[in-house]
Amino acid sequence: MEIRQDDASGAQVVQLVQQHLQEMAQHSPPESVHALNLSSLQKPDITFWTAWEGEELLGCGALKELSPWHGEVKSMRTATAHLRKGVAKRMLEHIIQEARRRGYQRLSLETGSMAAFEPARRLYQSFGFEFCPPFADYVEDPNSVFMTKVLS
């Protein structure tokens, strides 16, 4: 598996991000969908990566800089054909490593509170993320769960 920085413009990437947005809309009301669209993934405060095996897209993930010491995990998505193969684990490892390299002291995220998001919450907990109050511009929302991890 090769993880590389990406500009989110390739056809496979566009399709995966659109699928991600559609699935988020199926599980959450519009006001509770915080997934980034393609133009948001191309903003300067976002670093976006894709995971590949040869020419096949396995998944994606992003890191948003909230401050010089705080980052946010965004756009974690595994292609359906590659679920439960360790793609999300490798991407999250990559994002955490990059956050540490940048000197972030904290890494946070928002995910859904519904059953469909349970695998994601378990993954984040396995990496030491703990539940926390809303951060950055987020507000309390029964459809959202907020998690954070102190980086050392």
Buried (B, 14 or more C-beta within 10 A) or exposed (E): BEBEEBEBEEEBBEEBBEEBBEBBEEBBEEEBBBBBEBEBBBEEEBBBBBBBEEEEBBBBBBBBBBEEEBBBBBBBBBBEEBEEBBBBEBBBEBBBEBBBEBEBBBBBBBBBBBEEBEEBBEBBEEBEBEEBEEBEEBEEBEBBBBBBBEBE
